[in-house]
């Protein structure tokens, strides 16, 4: 199947599927070129406790307790 | 010392400056136990985080830490407990730092708002791949 034959079907894809296709093709090209990078099959964890406000309050309380005891 | 500048560190040289992050050398002490660590200075983190293995290296016993700390995001999957350590950065005087000691090793040392940023003023110069630290309240150059 040629690209010209595929194009009508690709254009008819929903927006989300088009984005997914772009990601897959970019990953394919990167893989063929031996470039390590982000691809759609890999999860990259973000180790960020940016909303751990309750935990932060707990730590402050522990610090205050130590200060009061010293 | 009133201010100290640190370079950003490329965590993945193949990605160059895209992977440059403000990792800072810090010495952590628990009683007589002392270790050097590389810590991520993270202004978006609500609190400090310590991976499990570093706590063990510092001689801390998990079962003796009784205060649970609620974490968020991916970190929420692992239990964490409050741990007080002493930290020293460059030639600054040591400060008491409170950590959420995670049961996971898959996390860097994170220095966040509580209470690293309560003790140090930090200014990031990302374009220059530098950041500057001084004790909170210090106005000298």
N, CA and C atoms of all chains as a GROMACS GRO file, in nm:
protein
  633
    1UNK      N    1   0.085  -0.119   0.000
    1UNK     CA    2   0.000   0.000   0.000
    1UNK      C    3   0.089   0.125   0.000
    2UNK      N    4   0.057   0.219  -0.084
    2UNK     CA    5   0.140   0.339  -0.095
    2UNK      C    6   0.086   0.449  -0.003
    3UNK      N    7   0.170   0.550   0.014
    3UNK     CA    8   0.129   0.663   0.098
    3UNK      C    9   0.005   0.731   0.039
    4UNK      N   10   0.004   0.746  -0.094
    4UNK     CA   11  -0.111   0.810  -0.158
    4UNK      C   12  -0.240   0.735  -0.132
    5UNK      N   13  -0.228   0.604  -0.123
    5UNK     CA   14  -0.347   0.523  -0.095
    5UNK      C   15  -0.389   0.538   0.051
    6UNK      N   16  -0.290   0.559   0.138
    6UNK     CA   17  -0.320   0.571   0.281
    6UNK      C   18  -0.375   0.707   0.320
    7UNK      N   19  -0.335   0.811   0.247
    7UNK     CA   20  -0.366   0.948   0.289
    7UNK      C   21  -0.514   0.974   0.316
    8UNK      N   22  -0.604   0.931   0.229
    8UNK     CA   23  -0.746   0.959   0.259
    8UNK      C   24  -0.790   0.901   0.393
    9UNK      N   25  -0.742   0.781   0.422
    9UNK     CA   26  -0.779   0.719   0.550
    9UNK      C   27  -0.717   0.794   0.667
   10UNK      N   28  -0.592   0.838   0.649
   10UNK     CA   29  -0.525   0.910   0.757
   10UNK      C   30  -0.594   1.042   0.785
   11UNK      N   31  -0.632   1.111   0.679
   11UNK     CA   32  -0.701   1.239   0.697
   11UNK      C   33  -0.835   1.221   0.768
   12UNK      N   34  -0.891   1.105   0.755
   12UNK     CA   35  -1.023   1.081   0.815
   12UNK      C   36  -1.014   1.042   0.962
   13UNK      N   37  -0.894   1.019   1.009
   13UNK     CA   38  -0.879   0.978   1.149
   13UNK      C   39  -0.923   1.089   1.244
   14UNK      N   40  -0.972   1.052   1.362
   14UNK     CA   41  -1.000   1.152   1.464
   14UNK      C   42  -0.870   1.219   1.509
   15UNK      N   43  -0.885   1.337   1.569
   15UNK     CA   44  -0.768   1.415   1.610
   15UNK      C   45  -0.675   1.336   1.703
   16UNK      N   46  -0.732   1.265   1.800
   16UNK     CA   47  -0.650   1.190   1.896
   16UNK      C   48  -0.568   1.083   1.826
   17UNK      N   49  -0.631   1.017   1.728
   17UNK     CA   50  -0.558   0.912   1.656
   17UNK      C   51  -0.448   0.972   1.568
   18UNK      N   52  -0.473   1.092   1.514
   18UNK     CA   53  -0.368   1.157   1.434
   18UNK      C   54  -0.246   1.187   1.522
   19UNK      N   55  -0.271   1.237   1.643
   19UNK     CA   56  -0.161   1.267   1.734
   19UNK      C   57  -0.087   1.139   1.772
   20UNK      N   58  -0.163   1.034   1.796
   20UNK     CA   59  -0.102   0.906   1.831
   20UNK      C   60  -0.015   0.856   1.714
   21UNK      N   61  -0.064   0.874   1.592
   21UNK     CA   62   0.010   0.830   1.473
   21UNK      C   63   0.142   0.908   1.461
   22UNK      N   64   0.135   1.039   1.486
   22UNK     CA   65   0.257   1.121   1.481
   22UNK      C   66   0.359   1.069   1.582
   23UNK      N   67   0.313   1.038   1.703
   23UNK     CA   68   0.404   0.988   1.806
   23UNK      C   69   0.466   0.855   1.765
   24UNK      N   70   0.383   0.767   1.709
   24UNK     CA   71   0.433   0.634   1.670
   24UNK      C   72   0.536   0.646   1.558
   25UNK      N   73   0.507   0.730   1.460
   25UNK     CA   74   0.601   0.745   1.348
   25UNK      C   75   0.732   0.808   1.395
   26UNK      N   76   0.722   0.908   1.483
   26UNK     CA   77   0.844   0.971   1.535
   26UNK      C   78   0.928   0.870   1.611
   27UNK      N   79   0.860   0.782   1.690
   27UNK     CA   80   0.932   0.680   1.764
   27UNK      C   81   0.996   0.579   1.670
   28UNK      N   82   0.923   0.544   1.562
   28UNK     CA   83   0.978   0.450   1.464
   28UNK      C   84   1.105   0.505   1.400
   29UNK      N   85   1.098   0.631   1.358
   29UNK     CA   86   1.213   0.693   1.291
   29UNK      C   87   1.332   0.702   1.388
   30UNK      N   88   1.303   0.743   1.514
   30UNK     CA   89   1.409   0.753   1.614
   30UNK      C   90   1.471   0.617   1.639
   31UNK      N   91   1.386   0.516   1.647
   31UNK     CA   92   1.436   0.380   1.671
   31UNK      C   93   1.523   0.332   1.557
   32UNK      N   94   1.480   0.358   1.432
   32UNK     CA   95   1.557   0.316   1.315
   32UNK      C   96   1.692   0.388   1.310
   33UNK      N   97   1.694   0.512   1.359
   33UNK     CA   98   1.818   0.589   1.357
   33UNK      C   99   1.904   0.564   1.481
   34UNK      N  100   1.855   0.477   1.570
   34UNK     CA  101   1.932   0.447   1.690
   34UNK      C  102   1.931   0.558   1.792
   35UNK      N  103   1.829   0.642   1.786
   35UNK     CA  104   1.820   0.754   1.881
   35UNK      C  105   1.731   0.714   1.997
   36UNK      N  106   1.789   0.719   2.117
   36UNK     CA  107   1.708   0.691   2.234
   36UNK      C  108   1.622   0.812   2.263
   37UNK      N  109   1.499   0.790   2.292
   37UNK     CA  110   1.414   0.905   2.323
   37UNK      C  111   1.276   0.862   2.364
   38UNK      N  112   1.192   0.960   2.380
   38UNK     CA  113   1.057   0.932   2.425
   38UNK      C  114   0.981   0.857   2.318
   39UNK      N  115   0.904   0.761   2.357
   39UNK     CA  116   0.813   0.697   2.263
   39UNK      C  117   0.683   0.665   2.334
   40UNK      N  118   0.585   0.632   2.254
   40UNK     CA  119   0.451   0.617   2.308
   40UNK      C  120   0.432   0.496   2.397
   41UNK      N  121   0.530   0.405   2.399
   41UNK     CA  122   0.513   0.283   2.476
   41UNK      C  123   0.584   0.289   2.611
   42UNK      N  124   0.647   0.401   2.640
   42UNK     CA  125   0.726   0.410   2.762
   42UNK      C  126   0.666   0.514   2.855
   43UNK      N  127   0.662   0.480   2.981
   43UNK     CA  128   0.616   0.574   3.082
   43UNK      C  129   0.736   0.637   3.152
   44UNK      N  130   0.735   0.767   3.162
   44UNK     CA  131   0.844   0.838   3.228
   44UNK      C  132   0.791   0.898   3.357
   45UNK      N  133   0.825   0.838   3.470
   45UNK     CA  134   0.771   0.887   3.596
   45UNK      C  135   0.827   1.024   3.633
   46UNK      N  136   0.742   1.103   3.694
   46UNK     CA  137   0.785   1.233   3.744
   46UNK      C  138   0.781   1.227   3.895
   47UNK      N  139   0.900   1.225   3.955
   47UNK     CA  140   0.908   1.208   4.099
   47UNK      C  141   0.899   1.345   4.164
   48UNK      N  142   0.781   1.398   4.171
   48UNK     CA  143   0.766   1.533   4.223
   48UNK      C  144   0.653   1.540   4.325
   49UNK      N  145   0.686   1.560   4.451
   49UNK     CA  146   0.582   1.572   4.553
   49UNK      C  147   0.526   1.714   4.556
   50UNK      N  148   0.475   1.762   4.443
   50UNK     CA  149   0.436   1.902   4.436
   50UNK      C  150   0.306   1.932   4.507
   51UNK      N  151   0.228   1.828   4.537
   51UNK     CA  152   0.102   1.854   4.607
   51UNK      C  153   0.096   1.788   4.744
   52UNK      N  154   0.212   1.751   4.795
   52UNK     CA  155   0.216   1.680   4.923
   52UNK      C  156   0.212   1.779   5.039
   53UNK      N  157   0.108   1.861   5.041
   53UNK     CA  158   0.101   1.967   5.142
   53UNK      C  159   0.072   1.911   5.281
   54UNK      N  160  -0.008   1.805   5.288
   54UNK     CA  161  -0.032   1.742   5.418
   54UNK      C  162   0.098   1.685   5.474
   55UNK      N  163   0.175   1.623   5.386
   55UNK     CA  164   0.305   1.569   5.428
   55UNK      C  165   0.398   1.679   5.473
   56UNK      N  166   0.396   1.792   5.403
   56UNK     CA  167   0.480   1.905   5.442
   56UNK      C  168   0.441   1.956   5.581
   57UNK      N  169   0.311   1.960   5.606
   57UNK     CA  170   0.264   2.005   5.738
   57UNK      C  171   0.310   1.907   5.847
   58UNK      N  172   0.311   1.780   5.814
   58UNK     CA  173   0.358   1.679   5.909
   58UNK      C  174   0.505   1.702   5.944
   59UNK      N  175   0.586   1.727   5.841
   59UNK     CA  176   0.729   1.750   5.866
   59UNK      C  177   0.751   1.874   5.951
   60UNK      N  178   0.676   1.978   5.924
   60UNK     CA  179   0.690   2.099   6.005
   60UNK      C  180   0.656   2.072   6.151
   61UNK      N  181   0.553   1.991   6.171
   61UNK     CA  182   0.512   1.959   6.308
   61UNK      C  183   0.622   1.879   6.380
   62UNK      N  184   0.685   1.786   6.307
   62UNK     CA  185   0.792   1.706   6.366
   62UNK      C  186   0.911   1.795   6.402
   63UNK      N  187   0.942   1.890   6.315
   63UNK     CA  188   1.051   1.984   6.344
   63UNK      C  189   1.021   2.067   6.468
   64UNK      N  190   0.898   2.113   6.478
   64UNK     CA  191   0.859   2.195   6.594
   64UNK      C  192   0.864   2.114   6.722
   65UNK      N  193   0.824   1.989   6.713
   65UNK     CA  194   0.828   1.904   6.833
   65UNK      C  195   0.972   1.882   6.879
   66UNK      N  196   1.062   1.863   6.784
   66UNK     CA  197   1.203   1.845   6.822
   66UNK      C  198   1.257   1.973   6.885
   67UNK      N  199   1.220   2.086   6.827
   67UNK     CA  200   1.268   2.214   6.880
   67UNK      C  201   1.215   2.237   7.021
   68UNK      N  202   1.090   2.203   7.044
   68UNK     CA  203   1.030   2.222   7.176
   68UNK      C  204   1.092   2.130   7.280
   69UNK      N  205   1.137   2.013   7.234
   69UNK     CA  206   1.194   1.915   7.327
   69UNK      C  207   1.338   1.944   7.362
   70UNK      N  208   1.404   2.029   7.282
   70UNK     CA  209   1.547   2.054   7.304
   70UNK      C  210   1.569   2.174   7.396
   71UNK      N  211   3.053   3.226   5.471
   71UNK     CA  212   3.009   3.227   5.331
   71UNK      C  213   2.867   3.283   5.322
   72UNK      N  214   2.842   3.374   5.230
   72UNK     CA  215   2.708   3.430   5.218
   72UNK      C  216   2.633   3.378   5.097
   73UNK      N  217   2.705   3.341   4.991
   73UNK     CA  218   2.638   3.288   4.871
   73UNK      C  219   2.730   3.189   4.803
   74UNK      N  220   2.667   3.091   4.740
   74UNK     CA  221   2.746   2.992   4.669
   74UNK      C  222   2.674   2.957   4.540
   75UNK      N  223   2.750   2.952   4.431
   75UNK     CA  224   2.691   2.917   4.301
   75UNK      C  225   2.726   2.774   4.265
   76UNK      N  226   2.626   2.704   4.212
   76UNK     CA  227   2.645   2.566   4.169
   76UNK      C  228   2.609   2.554   4.021
   77UNK      N  229   2.676   2.464   3.950
   77UNK     CA  230   2.638   2.441   3.810
   77UNK      C  231   2.523   2.340   3.801
   78UNK      N  232   2.441   2.353   3.698
   78UNK     CA  233   2.345   2.247   3.667
   78UNK      C  234   2.423   2.122   3.626
   79UNK      N  235   2.361   2.008   3.644
   79UNK     CA  236   2.425   1.880   3.611
   79UNK      C  237   2.344   1.812   3.500
   80UNK      N  238   2.414   1.771   3.394
   80UNK     CA  239   2.348   1.695   3.289
   80UNK      C  240   2.331   1.551   3.337
   81UNK      N  241   2.207   1.510   3.356
   81UNK     CA  242   2.183   1.374   3.405
   81UNK      C  243   2.188   1.272   3.293
   82UNK      N  244   2.178   1.317   3.169
   82UNK     CA  245   2.190   1.228   3.053
   82UNK      C  246   2.269   1.303   2.946
   83UNK      N  247   2.400   1.279   2.939
   83UNK     CA  248   2.484   1.354   2.845
   83UNK      C  249   2.437   1.343   2.700
   84UNK      N  250   2.370   1.234   2.665
   84UNK     CA  251   2.325   1.220   2.526
   84UNK      C  252   2.216   1.321   2.493
   85UNK      N  253   2.151   1.376   2.597
   85UNK     CA  254   2.045   1.475   2.576
   85UNK      C  255   2.094   1.617   2.599
   86UNK      N  256   2.222   1.630   2.639
   86UNK     CA  257   2.280   1.763   2.655
   86UNK      C  258   2.208   1.847   2.758
   87UNK      N  259   2.196   1.976   2.728
   87UNK     CA  260   2.137   2.070   2.824
   87UNK      C  261   1.989   2.043   2.852
   88UNK      N  262   1.925   1.967   2.763
   88UNK     CA  263   1.785   1.932   2.790
   88UNK      C  264   1.772   1.853   2.919
   89UNK      N  265   1.879   1.785   2.958
   89UNK     CA  266   1.874   1.703   3.079
   89UNK      C  267   1.943   1.771   3.197
   90UNK      N  268   1.977   1.898   3.182
   90UNK     CA  269   2.047   1.968   3.290
   90UNK      C  270   1.950   2.002   3.404
   91UNK      N  271   1.985   1.961   3.524
   91UNK     CA  272   1.900   1.983   3.641
   91UNK      C  273   1.986   2.036   3.757
   92UNK      N  274   1.921   2.108   3.848
   92UNK     CA  275   1.997   2.163   3.961
   92UNK      C  276   2.022   2.059   4.070
   93UNK      N  277   2.114   1.970   4.044
   93UNK     CA  278   2.157   1.873   4.146
   93UNK      C  279   2.271   1.934   4.226
   94UNK      N  280   2.262   1.921   4.356
   94UNK     CA  281   2.356   1.988   4.445
   94UNK      C  282   2.419   1.888   4.542
   95UNK      N  283   2.550   1.896   4.562
   95UNK     CA  284   2.612   1.809   4.663
   95UNK      C  285   2.573   1.853   4.803
   96UNK      N  286   2.538   1.756   4.885
   96UNK     CA  287   2.501   1.785   5.024
   96UNK      C  288   2.552   1.673   5.112
   97UNK      N  289   2.592   1.708   5.232
   97UNK     CA  290   2.633   1.608   5.331
   97UNK      C  291   2.522   1.592   5.432
   98UNK      N  292   2.477   1.469   5.449
   98UNK     CA  293   2.369   1.439   5.543
   98UNK      C  294   2.426   1.363   5.662
   99UNK      N  295   2.381   1.402   5.780
   99UNK     CA  296   2.433   1.341   5.902
   99UNK      C  297   2.319   1.294   5.990
  100UNK      N  298   2.337   1.172   6.045
  100UNK     CA  299   2.246   1.119   6.146
  100UNK      C  300   2.332   1.068   6.260
  101UNK      N  301   2.340   1.144   6.367
  101UNK     CA  302   2.430   1.106   6.476
  101UNK      C  303   2.574   1.106   6.428
  102UNK      N  304   2.640   0.991   6.437
  102UNK     CA  305   2.779   0.981   6.394
  102UNK      C  306   2.791   0.937   6.248
  103UNK      N  307   2.679   0.900   6.188
  103UNK     CA  308   2.681   0.852   6.050
  103UNK      C  309   2.670   0.971   5.954
  104UNK      N  310   2.755   0.971   5.852
  104UNK     CA  311   2.757   1.083   5.758
  104UNK      C  312   2.776   1.030   5.617
  105UNK      N  313   2.699   1.084   5.522
  105UNK     CA  314   2.717   1.045   5.382
  105UNK      C  315   2.704   1.169   5.292
  106UNK      N  316   2.767   1.161   5.177
  106UNK     CA  317   2.751   1.264   5.076
  106UNK      C  318   2.646   1.221   4.976
  107UNK      N  319   2.567   1.314   4.929
  107UNK     CA  320   2.461   1.280   4.835
  107UNK      C  321   2.448   1.392   4.732
  108UNK      N  322   2.386   1.358   4.622
  108UNK     CA  323   2.354   1.458   4.521
  108UNK      C  324   2.204   1.480   4.524
  109UNK      N  325   2.162   1.602   4.554
  109UNK     CA  326   2.020   1.627   4.579
  109UNK      C  327   1.963   1.723   4.475
  110UNK      N  328   1.840   1.695   4.435
  110UNK     CA  329   1.771   1.781   4.340
  110UNK      C  330   1.709   1.899   4.414
  111UNK      N  331   1.752   2.019   4.381
  111UNK     CA  332   1.695   2.140   4.440
  111UNK      C  333   1.566   2.170   4.362
  112UNK      N  334   1.451   2.146   4.426
  112UNK     CA  335   1.324   2.139   4.354
  112UNK      C  336   1.223   2.236   4.416
  113UNK      N  337   1.213   2.354   4.357
  113UNK     CA  338   1.124   2.455   4.415
  113UNK      C  339   0.978   2.416   4.405
  114UNK      N  340   0.945   2.323   4.316
  114UNK     CA  341   0.806   2.280   4.302
  114UNK      C  342   0.767   2.168   4.396
  115UNK      N  343   0.862   2.116   4.471
  115UNK     CA  344   0.832   2.008   4.565
  115UNK      C  345   0.786   2.068   4.697
  116UNK      N  346   0.680   2.013   4.751
  116UNK     CA  347   0.626   2.066   4.877
  116UNK      C  348   0.718   2.033   4.994
  117UNK      N  349   0.796   1.927   4.981
  117UNK     CA  350   0.877   1.882   5.095
  117UNK      C  351   1.005   1.814   5.047
  118UNK      N  352   1.093   1.787   5.144
  118UNK     CA  353   1.215   1.712   5.116
  118UNK      C  354   1.183   1.563   5.110
  119UNK      N  355   1.255   1.491   5.024
  119UNK     CA  356   1.235   1.347   5.012
  119UNK      C  357   1.370   1.277   5.018
  120UNK      N  358   1.374   1.166   5.088
  120UNK     CA  359   1.496   1.086   5.098
  120UNK      C  360   1.465   0.943   5.054
  121UNK      N  361   1.546   0.887   4.961
  121UNK     CA  362   1.522   0.748   4.921
  121UNK      C  363   1.559   0.652   5.034
  122UNK      N  364   1.501   0.536   5.028
  122UNK     CA  365   1.515   0.438   5.137
  122UNK      C  366   1.661   0.402   5.165
  123UNK      N  367   1.738   0.374   5.058
  123UNK     CA  368   1.874   0.323   5.080
  123UNK      C  369   1.963   0.425   5.150
  124UNK      N  370   1.942   0.553   5.129
  124UNK     CA  371   2.026   0.652   5.197
  124UNK      C  372   1.997   0.655   5.347
  125UNK      N  373   1.872   0.639   5.382
  125UNK     CA  374   1.838   0.632   5.525
  125UNK      C  375   1.905   0.513   5.591
  126UNK      N  376   1.904   0.400   5.521
  126UNK     CA  377   1.968   0.280   5.574
  126UNK      C  378   2.118   0.303   5.590
  127UNK      N  379   2.180   0.366   5.489
  127UNK     CA  380   2.323   0.395   5.497
  127UNK      C  381   2.355   0.487   5.615
  128UNK      N  382   2.258   0.567   5.653
  128UNK     CA  383   2.278   0.658   5.766
  128UNK      C  384   2.246   0.590   5.900
  129UNK      N  385   2.218   0.463   5.894
  129UNK     CA  386   2.194   0.389   6.017
  129UNK      C  387   2.055   0.406   6.075
  130UNK      N  388   1.962   0.457   5.995
  130UNK     CA  389   1.827   0.479   6.045
  130UNK      C  390   1.748   0.347   6.036
  131UNK      N  391   1.671   0.320   6.138
  131UNK     CA  392   1.588   0.199   6.140
  131UNK      C  393   1.445   0.237   6.104
  132UNK      N  394   1.396   0.179   5.997
  132UNK     CA  395   1.262   0.213   5.946
  132UNK      C  396   1.155   0.199   6.054
  133UNK      N  397   1.161   0.088   6.126
  133UNK     CA  398   1.056   0.059   6.224
  133UNK      C  399   1.055   0.160   6.340
  134UNK      N  400   1.165   0.230   6.357
  134UNK     CA  401   1.171   0.327   6.467
  134UNK      C  402   1.118   0.465   6.427
  135UNK      N  403   1.088   0.481   6.301
  135UNK     CA  404   1.030   0.608   6.254
  135UNK      C  405   0.879   0.589   6.250
  136UNK      N  406   0.810   0.661   6.332
  136UNK     CA  407   0.669   0.629   6.354
  136UNK      C  408   0.571   0.730   6.295
  137UNK      N  409   0.622   0.838   6.238
  137UNK     CA  410   0.531   0.941   6.187
  137UNK      C  411   0.512   0.923   6.036
  138UNK      N  412   0.393   0.880   5.992
  138UNK     CA  413   0.372   0.864   5.847
  138UNK      C  414   0.361   1.000   5.778
  139UNK      N  415   0.411   1.004   5.655
  139UNK     CA  416   0.404   1.126   5.574
  139UNK      C  417   0.332   1.093   5.445
  140UNK      N  418   0.228   1.169   5.416
  140UNK     CA  419   0.150   1.146   5.294
  140UNK      C  420   0.219   1.215   5.177
  141UNK      N  421   0.249   1.137   5.075
  141UNK     CA  422   0.310   1.193   4.954
  141UNK      C  423   0.209   1.195   4.841
  142UNK      N  424   0.251   1.249   4.727
  142UNK     CA  425   0.159   1.263   4.615
  142UNK      C  426   0.224   1.209   4.489
  143UNK      N  427   0.147   1.207   4.381
  143UNK     CA  428   0.199   1.163   4.253
  143UNK      C  429   0.251   1.021   4.258
  144UNK      N  430   0.356   0.992   4.180
  144UNK     CA  431   0.412   0.858   4.179
  144UNK      C  432   0.466   0.818   4.315
  145UNK      N  433   0.508   0.916   4.392
  145UNK     CA  434   0.566   0.887   4.524
  145UNK      C  435   0.461   0.830   4.620
  146UNK      N  436   0.335   0.856   4.591
  146UNK     CA  437   0.229   0.811   4.682
  146UNK      C  438   0.221   0.659   4.687
  147UNK      N  439   0.277   0.592   4.588
  147UNK     CA  440   0.270   0.446   4.585
  147UNK      C  441   0.357   0.383   4.693
  148UNK      N  442   0.452   0.458   4.745
  148UNK     CA  443   0.542   0.405   4.847
  148UNK      C  444   0.518   0.475   4.980
  149UNK      N  445   0.523   0.398   5.085
  149UNK     CA  446   0.506   0.453   5.219
  149UNK      C  447   0.623   0.546   5.252
  150UNK      N  448   0.598   0.648   5.330
  150UNK     CA  449   0.704   0.740   5.372
  150UNK      C  450   0.685   0.776   5.519
  151UNK      N  451   0.797   0.799   5.586
  151UNK     CA  452   0.792   0.837   5.728
  151UNK      C  453   0.882   0.957   5.752
  152UNK      N  454   0.847   1.036   5.849
  152UNK     CA  455   0.924   1.157   5.879
  152UNK      C  456   1.060   1.120   5.938
  153UNK      N  457   1.162   1.190   5.893
  153UNK     CA  458   1.297   1.166   5.942
  153UNK      C  459   1.372   1.299   5.948
  154UNK      N  460   1.429   1.328   6.064
  154UNK     CA  461   1.506   1.451   6.082
  154UNK      C  462   1.655   1.420   6.069
  155UNK      N  463   1.723   1.493   5.981
  155UNK     CA  464   1.866   1.478   5.961
  155UNK      C  465   1.930   1.616   5.967
  156UNK      N  466   2.062   1.615   5.974
  156UNK     CA  467   2.136   1.741   5.962
  156UNK      C  468   2.199   1.745   5.825
  157UNK      N  469   2.183   1.858   5.758
  157UNK     CA  470   2.239   1.872   5.624
  157UNK      C  471   2.336   1.988   5.617
  158UNK      N  472   2.444   1.966   5.542
  158UNK     CA  473   2.538   2.076   5.521
  158UNK      C  474   2.565   2.093   5.373
  159UNK      N  475   2.553   2.216   5.327
  159UNK     CA  476   2.575   2.252   5.188
  159UNK      C  477   2.696   2.346   5.182
  160UNK      N  478   2.791   2.310   5.097
  160UNK     CA  479   2.912   2.391   5.081
  160UNK      C  480   2.967   2.427   5.219
  161UNK      N  481   2.997   2.555   5.241
  161UNK     CA  482   3.053   2.596   5.371
  161UNK      C  483   2.949   2.660   5.462
  162UNK      N  484   2.823   2.647   5.426
  162UNK     CA  485   2.718   2.701   5.513
  162UNK      C  486   2.712   2.621   5.642
  163UNK      N  487   2.663   2.685   5.748
  163UNK     CA  488   2.644   2.613   5.873
  163UNK      C  489   2.540   2.503   5.854
  164UNK      N  490   2.558   2.390   5.920
  164UNK     CA  491   2.461   2.280   5.907
  164UNK      C  492   2.321   2.324   5.953
  165UNK      N  493   2.220   2.266   5.890
  165UNK     CA  494   2.081   2.296   5.927
  165UNK      C  495   2.008   2.164   5.949
  166UNK      N  496   1.903   2.172   6.029
  166UNK     CA  497   1.819   2.056   6.052
  166UNK      C  498   1.721   2.045   5.936
  167UNK      N  499   1.718   1.930   5.871
  167UNK     CA  500   1.629   1.911   5.758
  167UNK      C  501   1.532   1.796   5.787
  168UNK      N  502   1.405   1.821   5.757
  168UNK     CA  503   1.303   1.718   5.775
  168UNK      C  504   1.275   1.653   5.641
  169UNK      N  505   1.282   1.521   5.636
  169UNK     CA  506   1.261   1.447   5.512
  169UNK      C  507   1.139   1.356   5.522
  170UNK      N  508   1.074   1.339   5.408
  170UNK     CA  509   0.983   1.228   5.392
  170UNK      C  510   1.070   1.112   5.345
  171UNK      N  511   1.098   1.021   5.436
  171UNK     CA  512   1.185   0.907   5.403
  171UNK      C  513   1.099   0.801   5.334
  172UNK      N  514   1.124   0.786   5.205
  172UNK     CA  515   1.041   0.696   5.125
  172UNK      C  516   1.088   0.552   5.138
  173UNK      N  517   0.995   0.461   5.129
  173UNK     CA  518   1.030   0.318   5.128
  173UNK      C  519   1.089   0.279   4.993
  174UNK      N  520   1.084   0.368   4.896
  174UNK     CA  521   1.133   0.339   4.761
  174UNK      C  522   1.275   0.391   4.741
  175UNK      N  523   1.349   0.318   4.659
  175UNK     CA  524   1.482   0.365   4.618
  175UNK      C  525   1.475   0.438   4.484
  176UNK      N  526   1.362   0.429   4.420
  176UNK     CA  527   1.348   0.486   4.286
  176UNK      C  528   1.305   0.632   4.291
  177UNK      N  529   1.379   0.709   4.366
  177UNK     CA  530   1.351   0.851   4.381
  177UNK      C  531   1.482   0.920   4.420
  178UNK      N  532   1.507   1.038   4.367
  178UNK     CA  533   1.629   1.108   4.409
  178UNK      C  534   1.610   1.174   4.545
  179UNK      N  535   1.720   1.220   4.602
  179UNK     CA  536   1.708   1.309   4.717
  179UNK      C  537   1.649   1.439   4.663
  180UNK      N  538   1.539   1.482   4.721
  180UNK     CA  539   1.474   1.605   4.677
  180UNK      C  540   1.477   1.705   4.792
  181UNK      N  541   1.517   1.826   4.760
  181UNK     CA  542   1.516   1.935   4.857
  181UNK      C  543   1.404   2.031   4.816
  182UNK      N  544   1.298   2.034   4.897
  182UNK     CA  545   1.178   2.109   4.860
  182UNK      C  546   1.149   2.223   4.956
  183UNK      N  547   1.023   2.270   4.946
  183UNK     CA  548   0.984   2.390   5.020
  183UNK      C  549   0.996   2.371   5.171
  184UNK      N  550   0.945   2.261   5.222
  184UNK     CA  551   0.962   2.225   5.364
  184UNK      C  552   1.067   2.117   5.373
  185UNK      N  553   1.180   2.150   5.431
  185UNK     CA  554   1.211   2.280   5.484
  185UNK      C  555   1.340   2.338   5.427
  186UNK      N  556   1.386   2.282   5.313
  186UNK     CA  557   1.511   2.335   5.256
  186UNK      C  558   1.495   2.481   5.218
  187UNK      N  559   1.385   2.512   5.146
  187UNK     CA  560   1.365   2.650   5.099
  187UNK      C  561   1.328   2.745   5.214
  188UNK      N  562   1.297   2.689   5.330
  188UNK     CA  563   1.274   2.774   5.447
  188UNK      C  564   1.407   2.814   5.510
  189UNK      N  565   1.513   2.745   5.473
  189UNK     CA  566   1.646   2.775   5.529
  189UNK      C  567   1.740   2.842   5.430
  190UNK      N  568   1.709   2.826   5.301
  190UNK     CA  569   1.798   2.881   5.200
  190UNK      C  570   1.719   2.958   5.094
  191UNK      N  571   1.774   3.070   5.054
  191UNK     CA  572   1.722   3.143   4.938
  191UNK      C  573   1.793   3.090   4.815
  192UNK      N  574   1.716   3.060   4.712
  192UNK     CA  575   1.774   3.002   4.591
  192UNK      C  576   1.733   3.084   4.470
  193UNK      N  577   1.830   3.112   4.386
  193UNK     CA  578   1.800   3.185   4.262
  193UNK      C  579   1.855   3.103   4.145
  194UNK      N  580   1.766   3.073   4.053
  194UNK     CA  581   1.805   2.991   3.938
  194UNK      C  582   1.839   3.080   3.818
  195UNK      N  583   1.950   3.050   3.756
  195UNK     CA  584   1.990   3.117   3.632
  195UNK      C  585   2.001   3.010   3.524
  196UNK      N  586   1.886   2.960   3.481
  196UNK     CA  587   1.886   2.843   3.393
  196UNK      C  588   1.960   2.869   3.262
  197UNK      N  589   1.946   2.990   3.210
  197UNK     CA  590   2.011   3.021   3.083
  197UNK      C  591   2.163   3.011   3.094
  198UNK      N  592   2.213   3.035   3.217
  198UNK     CA  593   2.357   3.023   3.240
  198UNK      C  594   2.395   2.889   3.300
  199UNK      N  595   2.295   2.802   3.319
  199UNK     CA  596   2.317   2.670   3.380
  199UNK      C  597   2.382   2.683   3.518
  200UNK      N  598   2.335   2.782   3.593
  200UNK     CA  599   2.383   2.806   3.728
  200UNK      C  600   2.265   2.831   3.822
  201UNK      N  601   2.287   2.805   3.950
  201UNK     CA  602   2.192   2.852   4.051
  201UNK      C  603   2.271   2.891   4.173
  202UNK      N  604   2.213   2.984   4.247
  202UNK     CA  605   2.285   3.043   4.360
  202UNK      C  606   2.207   3.020   4.488
  203UNK      N  607   2.280   2.988   4.592
  203UNK     CA  608   2.217   2.960   4.721
  203UNK      C  609   2.280   3.047   4.828
  204UNK      N  610   2.195   3.097   4.915
  204UNK     CA  611   2.244   3.167   5.034
  204UNK      C  612   2.149   3.138   5.148
  205UNK      N  613   2.197   3.157   5.271
  205UNK     CA  614   2.111   3.133   5.385
  205UNK      C  615   1.995   3.231   5.381
  206UNK      N  616   1.879   3.185   5.418
  206UNK     CA  617   1.759   3.268   5.415
  206UNK      C  618   1.780   3.392   5.500
  207UNK      N  619   1.742   3.505   5.444
  207UNK     CA  620   1.753   3.631   5.517
  207UNK      C  621   1.884   3.702   5.498
  208UNK      N  622   1.984   3.633   5.440
  208UNK     CA  623   2.113   3.698   5.417
  208UNK      C  624   2.100   3.797   5.304
  209UNK      N  625   2.152   3.917   5.326
  209UNK     CA  626   2.144   4.021   5.221
  209UNK      C  627   2.278   4.056   5.165
  210UNK      N  628   2.384   3.993   5.218
  210UNK     CA  629   2.518   4.023   5.168
  210UNK      C  630   2.542   3.953   5.036
  211UNK      N  631   2.635   4.003   4.956
  211UNK     CA  632   2.671   3.940   4.830
  211UNK      C  633   2.758   3.818   4.854
   0.00000   0.00000   0.00000
